[in-house]
Amino acid sequence: MAHFPRSVWLLSAALAVTLRAARAGVPIIHLSTQNGPLLEGSNVTLECLTDEEGEDLSGLFFQKYSKWLRTWISLNSNSQMRCWFYDVTVSHEDGHALLSISNLQSWHAGPYRCATSNSTGNASVSEAQDLQVEYLRSVFLTRSNTWCGAIGSTVTVVEGSDLELHCSADASKEPIYEWNREGDDWVVVSSSLTLPKVNREKAGTYTCRAQHPSLPQLTKSKSVQVFVEGSERSFTLESVLMQSSSVLALAVAVPAVLLLLVVLVFAILIRRHRAATKKKAVPEDSGQRTPIYKGSLESVPSIMVGDTHPLVM
């Protein structure tokens, strides 16, 4: 039996380890907890595997693509960018590499992948798993041709005028909108509802219903109660806010200009009054002279005293 030097055995072992590292399995990422649409608020787990059975997965790590930085960010604990994804958990337990997301939100959406590097320094990455988060949140109602578009639970309309309402919702995809009035069997499939020449018979409760286009269970609605008042308008705060923006701007500008004119007139009158008061306070030059006191060196002015002799003390 041939005997090989120890150096040959060491070289063979190192070569075997290198070949094994070079043959490291390709990473694979997949959803391990859920199939179908990912709804906002659900729990999601991603798992990293390789195509080599029994391979050590401790060297696998997760990455997420940032569209703002245009790069892949590592989600392992020593990554500088890890603080951006504080609400995800990466674990290596029982031979599994897992990434868990609880209470899934829209900012969790995007591409994820697994990556690994072997002893030769060659990196290997999986295909990206793109998480799409589906949601439908609050419904908003607005009114056209008003200074303040947003409306609350009620809206007042002057009889004979037109009313146009718009419905919108915060959703992952554009919803399907429907309008109807309480007590009626008609439905308007649109995000807008127009009521021309409103009369008292059109008063009532109108509801907008928003539904996710592919997930019927994601549905939200909001109602508004419409009141109709007489054609004689009273100048209340609500009626002023219902005017068009141009009329409202004019209603504000005219009183402001008048007020400015009044202030300028008062300023001019006050200035003139102060000037007149100051003029009266100055004594008129009536030819008076300073009186001569005993021991004074001044002489009496010649225009007041006939002689030119000095005052004899």
Secondary structure as a PSIPRED ss2 file (coil, helix, strand):
# PSIPRED VFORMAT (PSIPRED V4.0)

   1 M C   1.000  0.000  0.000
   2 A C   1.000  0.000  0.000
   3 H C   1.000  0.000  0.000
   4 F C   1.000  0.000  0.000
   5 P C   1.000  0.000  0.000
   6 R H   0.000  1.000  0.000
   7 S H   0.000  1.000  0.000
   8 V H   0.000  1.000  0.000
   9 W H   0.000  1.000  0.000
  10 L H   0.000  1.000  0.000
  11 L H   0.000  1.000  0.000
  12 S H   0.000  1.000  0.000
  13 A H   0.000  1.000  0.000
  14 A H   0.000  1.000  0.000
  15 L H   0.000  1.000  0.000
  16 A H   0.000  1.000  0.000
  17 V H   0.000  1.000  0.000
  18 T H   0.000  1.000  0.000
  19 L H   0.000  1.000  0.000
  20 R H   0.000  1.000  0.000
  21 A H   0.000  1.000  0.000
  22 A H   0.000  1.000  0.000
  23 R C   1.000  0.000  0.000
  24 A C   1.000  0.000  0.000
  25 G C   1.000  0.000  0.000
  26 V C   1.000  0.000  0.000
  27 P E   0.000  0.000  1.000
  28 I E   0.000  0.000  1.000
  29 I E   0.000  0.000  1.000
  30 H E   0.000  0.000  1.000
  31 L E   0.000  0.000  1.000
  32 S C   1.000  0.000  0.000
  33 T C   1.000  0.000  0.000
  34 Q C   1.000  0.000  0.000
  35 N C   1.000  0.000  0.000
  36 G C   1.000  0.000  0.000
  37 P C   1.000  0.000  0.000
  38 L E   0.000  0.000  1.000
  39 L E   0.000  0.000  1.000
  40 E C   1.000  0.000  0.000
  41 G C   1.000  0.000  0.000
  42 S C   1.000  0.000  0.000
  43 N C   1.000  0.000  0.000
  44 V E   0.000  0.000  1.000
  45 T E   0.000  0.000  1.000
  46 L E   0.000  0.000  1.000
  47 E E   0.000  0.000  1.000
  48 C E   0.000  0.000  1.000
  49 L E   0.000  0.000  1.000
  50 T E   0.000  0.000  1.000
  51 D C   1.000  0.000  0.000
  52 E C   1.000  0.000  0.000
  53 E C   1.000  0.000  0.000
  54 G C   1.000  0.000  0.000
  55 E C   1.000  0.000  0.000
  56 D C   1.000  0.000  0.000
  57 L C   1.000  0.000  0.000
  58 S C   1.000  0.000  0.000
  59 G C   1.000  0.000  0.000
  60 L C   1.000  0.000  0.000
  61 F E   0.000  0.000  1.000
  62 F E   0.000  0.000  1.000
  63 Q E   0.000  0.000  1.000
  64 K E   0.000  0.000  1.000
  65 Y E   0.000  0.000  1.000
  66 S E   0.000  0.000  1.000
  67 K C   1.000  0.000  0.000
  68 W C   1.000  0.000  0.000
  69 L C   1.000  0.000  0.000
  70 R C   1.000  0.000  0.000
  71 T E   0.000  0.000  1.000
  72 W E   0.000  0.000  1.000
  73 I E   0.000  0.000  1.000
  74 S E   0.000  0.000  1.000
  75 L C   1.000  0.000  0.000
  76 N C   1.000  0.000  0.000
  77 S C   1.000  0.000  0.000
  78 N C   1.000  0.000  0.000
  79 S C   1.000  0.000  0.000
  80 Q C   1.000  0.000  0.000
  81 M C   1.000  0.000  0.000
  82 R H   0.000  1.000  0.000
  83 C H   0.000  1.000  0.000
  84 W H   0.000  1.000  0.000
  85 F H   0.000  1.000  0.000
  86 Y C   1.000  0.000  0.000
  87 D C   1.000  0.000  0.000
  88 V E   0.000  0.000  1.000
  89 T E   0.000  0.000  1.000
  90 V E   0.000  0.000  1.000
  91 S E   0.000  0.000  1.000
  92 H E   0.000  0.000  1.000
  93 E E   0.000  0.000  1.000
  94 D C   1.000  0.000  0.000
  95 G C   1.000  0.000  0.000
  96 H E   0.000  0.000  1.000
  97 A E   0.000  0.000  1.000
  98 L E   0.000  0.000  1.000
  99 L E   0.000  0.000  1.000
 100 S E   0.000  0.000  1.000
 101 I E   0.000  0.000  1.000
 102 S C   1.000  0.000  0.000
 103 N C   1.000  0.000  0.000
 104 L C   1.000  0.000  0.000
 105 Q C   1.000  0.000  0.000
 106 S H   0.000  1.000  0.000
 107 W H   0.000  1.000  0.000
 108 H H   0.000  1.000  0.000
 109 A C   1.000  0.000  0.000
 110 G E   0.000  0.000  1.000
 111 P E   0.000  0.000  1.000
 112 Y E   0.000  0.000  1.000
 113 R E   0.000  0.000  1.000
 114 C E   0.000  0.000  1.000
 115 A E   0.000  0.000  1.000
 116 T E   0.000  0.000  1.000
 117 S E   0.000  0.000  1.000
 118 N C   1.000  0.000  0.000
 119 S C   1.000  0.000  0.000
 120 T C   1.000  0.000  0.000
 121 G C   1.000  0.000  0.000
 122 N C   1.000  0.000  0.000
 123 A E   0.000  0.000  1.000
 124 S E   0.000  0.000  1.000
 125 V E   0.000  0.000  1.000
 126 S C   1.000  0.000  0.000
 127 E C   1.000  0.000  0.000
 128 A C   1.000  0.000  0.000
 129 Q E   0.000  0.000  1.000
 130 D E   0.000  0.000  1.000
 131 L E   0.000  0.000  1.000
 132 Q C   1.000  0.000  0.000
 133 V E   0.000  0.000  1.000
 134 E E   0.000  0.000  1.000
 135 Y C   1.000  0.000  0.000
 136 L E   0.000  0.000  1.000
 137 R E   0.000  0.000  1.000
 138 S E   0.000  0.000  1.000
 139 V E   0.000  0.000  1.000
 140 F E   0.000  0.000  1.000
 141 L E   0.000  0.000  1.000
 142 T E   0.000  0.000  1.000
 143 R E   0.000  0.000  1.000
 144 S C   1.000  0.000  0.000
 145 N C   1.000  0.000  0.000
 146 T C   1.000  0.000  0.000
 147 W C   1.000  0.000  0.000
 148 C C   1.000  0.000  0.000
 149 G C   1.000  0.000  0.000
 150 A E   0.000  0.000  1.000
 151 I C   1.000  0.000  0.000
 152 G C   1.000  0.000  0.000
 153 S C   1.000  0.000  0.000
 154 T E   0.000  0.000  1.000
 155 V E   0.000  0.000  1.000
 156 T E   0.000  0.000  1.000
 157 V E   0.000  0.000  1.000
 158 V E   0.000  0.000  1.000
 159 E C   1.000  0.000  0.000
 160 G C   1.000  0.000  0.000
 161 S C   1.000  0.000  0.000
 162 D C   1.000  0.000  0.000
 163 L E   0.000  0.000  1.000
 164 E E   0.000  0.000  1.000
 165 L E   0.000  0.000  1.000
 166 H E   0.000  0.000  1.000
 167 C E   0.000  0.000  1.000
 168 S E   0.000  0.000  1.000
 169 A E   0.000  0.000  1.000
 170 D E   0.000  0.000  1.000
 171 A E   0.000  0.000  1.000
 172 S C   1.000  0.000  0.000
 173 K C   1.000  0.000  0.000
 174 E C   1.000  0.000  0.000
 175 P C   1.000  0.000  0.000
 176 I E   0.000  0.000  1.000
 177 Y E   0.000  0.000  1.000
 178 E E   0.000  0.000  1.000
 179 W E   0.000  0.000  1.000
 180 N E   0.000  0.000  1.000
 181 R E   0.000  0.000  1.000
 182 E C   1.000  0.000  0.000
 183 G C   1.000  0.000  0.000
 184 D C   1.000  0.000  0.000
 185 D C   1.000  0.000  0.000
 186 W C   1.000  0.000  0.000
 187 V C   1.000  0.000  0.000
 188 V E   0.000  0.000  1.000
 189 V C   1.000  0.000  0.000
 190 S C   1.000  0.000  0.000
 191 S C   1.000  0.000  0.000
 192 S E   0.000  0.000  1.000
 193 L E   0.000  0.000  1.000
 194 T E   0.000  0.000  1.000
 195 L E   0.000  0.000  1.000
 196 P C   1.000  0.000  0.000
 197 K C   1.000  0.000  0.000
 198 V C   1.000  0.000  0.000
 199 N C   1.000  0.000  0.000
 200 R H   0.000  1.000  0.000
 201 E H   0.000  1.000  0.000
 202 K H   0.000  1.000  0.000
 203 A C   1.000  0.000  0.000
 204 G E   0.000  0.000  1.000
 205 T E   0.000  0.000  1.000
 206 Y E   0.000  0.000  1.000
 207 T E   0.000  0.000  1.000
 208 C E   0.000  0.000  1.000
 209 R E   0.000  0.000  1.000
 210 A E   0.000  0.000  1.000
 211 Q E   0.000  0.000  1.000
 212 H C   1.000  0.000  0.000
 213 P C   1.000  0.000  0.000
 214 S C   1.000  0.000  0.000
 215 L C   1.000  0.000  0.000
 216 P C   1.000  0.000  0.000
 217 Q C   1.000  0.000  0.000
 218 L C   1.000  0.000  0.000
 219 T E   0.000  0.000  1.000
 220 K E   0.000  0.000  1.000
 221 S E   0.000  0.000  1.000
 222 K E   0.000  0.000  1.000
 223 S E   0.000  0.000  1.000
 224 V E   0.000  0.000  1.000
 225 Q E   0.000  0.000  1.000
 226 V E   0.000  0.000  1.000
 227 F E   0.000  0.000  1.000
 228 V E   0.000  0.000  1.000
 229 E E   0.000  0.000  1.000
 230 G C   1.000  0.000  0.000
 231 S C   1.000  0.000  0.000
 232 E C   1.000  0.000  0.000
 233 R C   1.000  0.000  0.000
 234 S C   1.000  0.000  0.000
 235 F C   1.000  0.000  0.000
 236 T C   1.000  0.000  0.000
 237 L H   0.000  1.000  0.000
 238 E H   0.000  1.000  0.000
 239 S H   0.000  1.000  0.000
 240 V H   0.000  1.000  0.000
 241 L H   0.000  1.000  0.000
 242 M H   0.000  1.000  0.000
 243 Q C   1.000  0.000  0.000
 244 S C   1.000  0.000  0.000
 245 S H   0.000  1.000  0.000
 246 S H   0.000  1.000  0.000
 247 V H   0.000  1.000  0.000
 248 L H   0.000  1.000  0.000
 249 A H   0.000  1.000  0.000
 250 L H   0.000  1.000  0.000
 251 A H   0.000  1.000  0.000
 252 V H   0.000  1.000  0.000
 253 A H   0.000  1.000  0.000
 254 V H   0.000  1.000  0.000
 255 P H   0.000  1.000  0.000
 256 A H   0.000  1.000  0.000
 257 V H   0.000  1.000  0.000
 258 L H   0.000  1.000  0.000
 259 L H   0.000  1.000  0.000
 260 L H   0.000  1.000  0.000
 261 L H   0.000  1.000  0.000
 262 V H   0.000  1.000  0.000
 263 V H   0.000  1.000  0.000
 264 L H   0.000  1.000  0.000
 265 V H   0.000  1.000  0.000
 266 F H   0.000  1.000  0.000
 267 A H   0.000  1.000  0.000
 268 I H   0.000  1.000  0.000
 269 L H   0.000  1.000  0.000
 270 I H   0.000  1.000  0.000
 271 R H   0.000  1.000  0.000
 272 R H   0.000  1.000  0.000
 273 H H   0.000  1.000  0.000
 274 R H   0.000  1.000  0.000
 275 A H   0.000  1.000  0.000
 276 A H   0.000  1.000  0.000
 277 T H   0.000  1.000  0.000
 278 K H   0.000  1.000  0.000
 279 K H   0.000  1.000  0.000
 280 K H   0.000  1.000  0.000
 281 A H   0.000  1.000  0.000
 282 V C   1.000  0.000  0.000
 283 P C   1.000  0.000  0.000
 284 E C   1.000  0.000  0.000
 285 D C   1.000  0.000  0.000
 286 S C   1.000  0.000  0.000
 287 G C   1.000  0.000  0.000
 288 Q C   1.000  0.000  0.000
 289 R C   1.000  0.000  0.000
 290 T C   1.000  0.000  0.000
 291 P C   1.000  0.000  0.000
 292 I C   1.000  0.000  0.000
 293 Y C   1.000  0.000  0.000
 294 K C   1.000  0.000  0.000
 295 G C   1.000  0.000  0.000
 296 S C   1.000  0.000  0.000
 297 L C   1.000  0.000  0.000
 298 E C   1.000  0.000  0.000
 299 S C   1.000  0.000  0.000
 300 V C   1.000  0.000  0.000
 301 P C   1.000  0.000  0.000
 302 S C   1.000  0.000  0.000
 303 I C   1.000  0.000  0.000
 304 M C   1.000  0.000  0.000
 305 V C   1.000  0.000  0.000
 306 G C   1.000  0.000  0.000
 307 D C   1.000  0.000  0.000
 308 T C   1.000  0.000  0.000
 309 H C   1.000  0.000  0.000
 310 P C   1.000  0.000  0.000
 311 L C   1.000  0.000  0.000
 312 V C   1.000  0.000  0.000
 313 M C   1.000  0.000  0.000
